[in-house]
Amino acid sequence: MDLGDPTTNPISFTLGPADEFFTEPVGARDEDGFRRAWRRIVAEHGADAGRVTRIAAYWEPSAADREFLDTTFADAGLQFLFERPEPAGWDSALEKAQQVLDEVLRAEEAGELAEEARRAREKQANGELLPVLRSGSLGGSDVVRQTMPWLPVAGRDLFATFAYTALTPRGTVGMRHVLNDHLDGAGGFTEVVTTALASVRSGLVLEEAVTETGRLLRVHRPDGFGAAGAVMLPDFHERMSGIHGWDELTVAILCPDEAWITQSGTPDAERLAREVRAAGQQAPELRPALLTVTATAIDLVTEGGS
């Protein structure tokens, strides 16, 4: 249904206090469009005319349809955008209606763009709450765990803290870490974790590469931040293994912003292991890491950057 097409008359019947409604499109010029739309709704949804509280449409009903509405929905309100013209005036009426709908849609698009820009400015100013993967083998890990709320990812070998992350005016990545003092009890920690994982999931991009010996999956995010934290998502194994039926996943995290995934025990898994062992450390808090991920566990296999 094209909401910008005035030759279509989308008719909406609201049932009860506005928590349920059904919409059926008919032709703008149809003399019995309201009657036919309601019959379709009854046939498909078993709706009860006695529960209809409001009827809305683009075009005013014809005389025959208005009689049908008055008889069938005596207590329902009626709203429409455009008055029904005389038979000879339809071309002119449709042209004017098109202009109105174009303006409405442009206004809606402008509003959506403005809201998106506002969210982007807010995100840039305040940062996006994301997990920060950390290698337990790095010095200072015990101090980090004492001062920041954290979650085990692969036990204490790989764990995550949390930070508001954003680009600085210089184009570098800035982090404002969440500290224990910032939390309001267990509920505060739960909110931090929930928000951070939702941020990771938002906009997560999955790509697939065909190799000479199999397939590789790559996860990243358009803003370039923290996609490797996807390994913490509760459904990570289910989603990734379900693509090709891989029971055990080998996951290579060379940097915090992406992860490479393949089936364990394959030549591609061996190649990822070699790349991890040979890789240099790209983030101060995280060494390149090779993980195995099953439905029940995440284990650290090897690290690079040492």
Secondary structure, 3 states (H helix, E strand, C coil): CCCCCCCEEEEEEEECCCCEEEEEEEECCCCCHHHHHHHHHHHHHCCCHHHEEEEEEEECCCHHHHHHHHHHCCCCEEEEEECCCCHHHHHHHHHHHHHHHHHHHHHHHHHHHHHHHHHHHHHHHHCEEEEEEEECCCCCHHHHHHHCCCEEEECCCEEEEEEEEEECCCCCEEEEECCHHHCCHHHHHHHHHHHHHHHHHCCCEEEEEECCCCEEEEEECCCCCCHHHHHHCCCHHHHHHHHHCCCCEEEEEEECCEEEEEECCCHHHHHHHHHHHHCCCCECCECCEEEEECCCCEEEEEECCC
